[in-house]
């Protein structure tokens, strides 16, 4: 049975908590990606550990994506404001009502059979872990696109941004976070802005001390379409520039640490007065 969530009301029903395990809800934003979405949802049915719920957030599709979600029997939500950030944030908000861990895929992700199990076990084994992310293996396109995407685009992102942020950035097609972390950041991110990279913005907004782990074995097959044309790649790089412009320097780690230290000292003064 597909549960549809509209507007601000309604809590998905028909889900369950698997014994002592953390409850994992997978969020998949989607816009006119019916064939990709069908493959993604099919892969989620073959997981060694099934997700407790799969939530597709449709962003106004006209190609049958909603029908794909309904046939798959997943929870279907709707976000009228166009953009990956509005759709993803809508999904996180709904998932946060019941989830312990919010996992994220894109419609063109094809999760390996052990993906949910790896995600769940990582958080169950390490109570201090806040977010988990991994890399990509691209399909479609040509071998050069695959190599450039995996080693230059995604690999370069981790090499450059990890020391800048003080933690690895999360990759939107392949990451998970504790619900508590989303609740701490949901009012800080540019969730209504369709011109920024949602995963980059989220990574920048993580509070000081957030524990983010990059697992090189957590590899996600993802479509190589972002590198299909020079224009598509330029668009993604342009979004990265816009994201930094709109979040910097307020999102810089040293600024966040200084602000956190000021807040902590103010609280100490209140307690001692």
Buried (B, 14 or more C-beta within 10 A) or exposed (E): EBBBBEEEEBEBEEBEEEEEBBBBBBBBBBBBBBEBBBBBBEBBEEBEBBBBBBBBBBBBBEBBBBEBBBEBBBBBBBBEBEBBBBBBBBBBBBBBEBBBBBBBBBBBBBBBEBBBBBBBBBBBEEEEBBBBBBBBBBBBBEEEBBEBBBEEBBBEBBEEBBEEBBBBBBBBBBBBBBBEBBEBBBEBBBBEBBEBBBBBBBBBBBBBEBBBBBBEEBBBBBBBBBBBEEEEBEEEEEBBEBBBEBBEEEBBBEEBBEEEEEEEEEEEEEEEE
